[in-house]
Amino acid sequence: MAPTTDTSILIFGASGDLTSRKLIPALFRLSQQQYLSERCPVIGVARRAKTHDEFRDEMKSVVSARLGDKFDAAAWQVFAKQLFYQQLDISTPSEYSTLKSGLESIESQCGMSGEPTRIVYLATTPSLFAPAVEGLNAAGMIPTRELATKLRVVVEKPFGRDLKSAQELAAQLDRYLHESQMYRIDHYLGKETVQNILLFRFGNAIFEPLLNRNHVDHIQITVAEAQGMEGARGGYYDTSGAMRDVLQNHVLQLLCLIAMDPPSLFQAREIRDEKLKVLQALRPGMPGPIGNWAVRGQYTAGLVNRQPALAYREEERVSPTSNRETYVAMRVAIDNWRWAGVPFYLRTGKRLPKQVTEIAIQFKNPPLNLFSTVECDGDLCDLVETRPNQLIIRIQPQEAISLRFSTKRPGMNYQVQPVSMDFAYDEHFDAQLPEAYERLLLDVMRGDSTLFTRCDELEAAWRFLTPVLEAWESSSSSPDFYPAGTWGPPSADRLIAESRALWRTPR
Ligand code: BG6
């Protein structure tokens, strides 16, 4: 946990949204918490000419506006001293020698000597990943194999748009970089509650024995968002869609963490080996055509949080005839001894009623239902039975873990009452949960790749999903429509009805 020293952090794409919204605030927090040594320069790299001070001022105005009253001006003064700017056209290899000399002068200004560790964060469009690495190579900035980890390259998603393009990109980067130098970010893995899945499962003895085909009826993973195409994201999203934007990465990573076997060691290789096995065992959740197990939807106009919301096709920078999916639901199977026969229901979408991410594990019913009672309210009578136990891991917001079970309602009869045991983060911990990017950037500085996606994991994910994307993209039919502010199209409900289950309506 010691503060890192002698590390330069270069952010390619410094004029982009990600830099000002996530990366600089995360580095600022790390500096405030003494995780980032004052000697580590943070260098914004972008095409436009700018002075160091202009860059500092720009970042300050975004971060202070974001933090409002919580902005600590004195701490920013300290941090700003280690902020620098370097102009570079990433796609022009001849400019990298200027980058190198500029960097060396900043490093010596910061008192760094010897062979510093350099982190290059590619917060750029994916088409610049390969040119950036080629440029670094042309300027002799890629160290020899023995010193490989002195250069760490962080790559933002999307890493390819299907199996073929992901393999091509991997091959381009492989020419210059070793796998140990690559840090492929999936920011979900940096979330505190996501990391807690492994501790909850493998740091307690009582839950893990239940997580298998003998006890689990099915598992639902939901990543729901109320937002639509805010921030003019329509242009990007209309070439991407819910599958590439969220399901292929965030949802499948959650699936891996909840389904994987225990690693023999809590280390990057062992953990990622186990995640890979889950991805390799993924199968369609139903036989027959893709429509039997995968549904795509698109929002039409509606009301979200009582506010009118445009239809997706009316959003800025979205084609008015777009068939891009803003919602995906899938039933998948994991073909291994632990999970054979257990359906996993995955869903994600924009313009759903609320923002919520959760994993809900529904257990099987007891073998015999001893406690069904008939309860009447006037003339209306209902058969009340014990409900299946549920374990709900709430990733965000209101981070929590809840266990639902049945109890006897106090009284002279055996009447069933469902109740819940809840652990809520905000009731137990005073500290604010760290932002995902803080943890991930610190891990890159420490050289710990546990929370980053390995190349073979990515390939396995694309291998499974590419046929679905191809089927959708070659079809002339529209996605199934759902009004903004609802929980997705009715076809998604039919998908889960196969298990005589319903999608949960998260609180
Ligand atoms: C990003 C997607 O990766 O994840 C966005 O590109 C999405 O479309 C976001 O909104 C969700 O992340 P979070 O942390 O807000 O749940």
Boltz pocket constraint, residues with backbone or C-beta under 6 A from the ligand:
constraints:
  - pocket:
      binder: B
      contacts: [[A, 225], [A, 245], [A, 246], [A, 357]]
      max_distance: 6.0
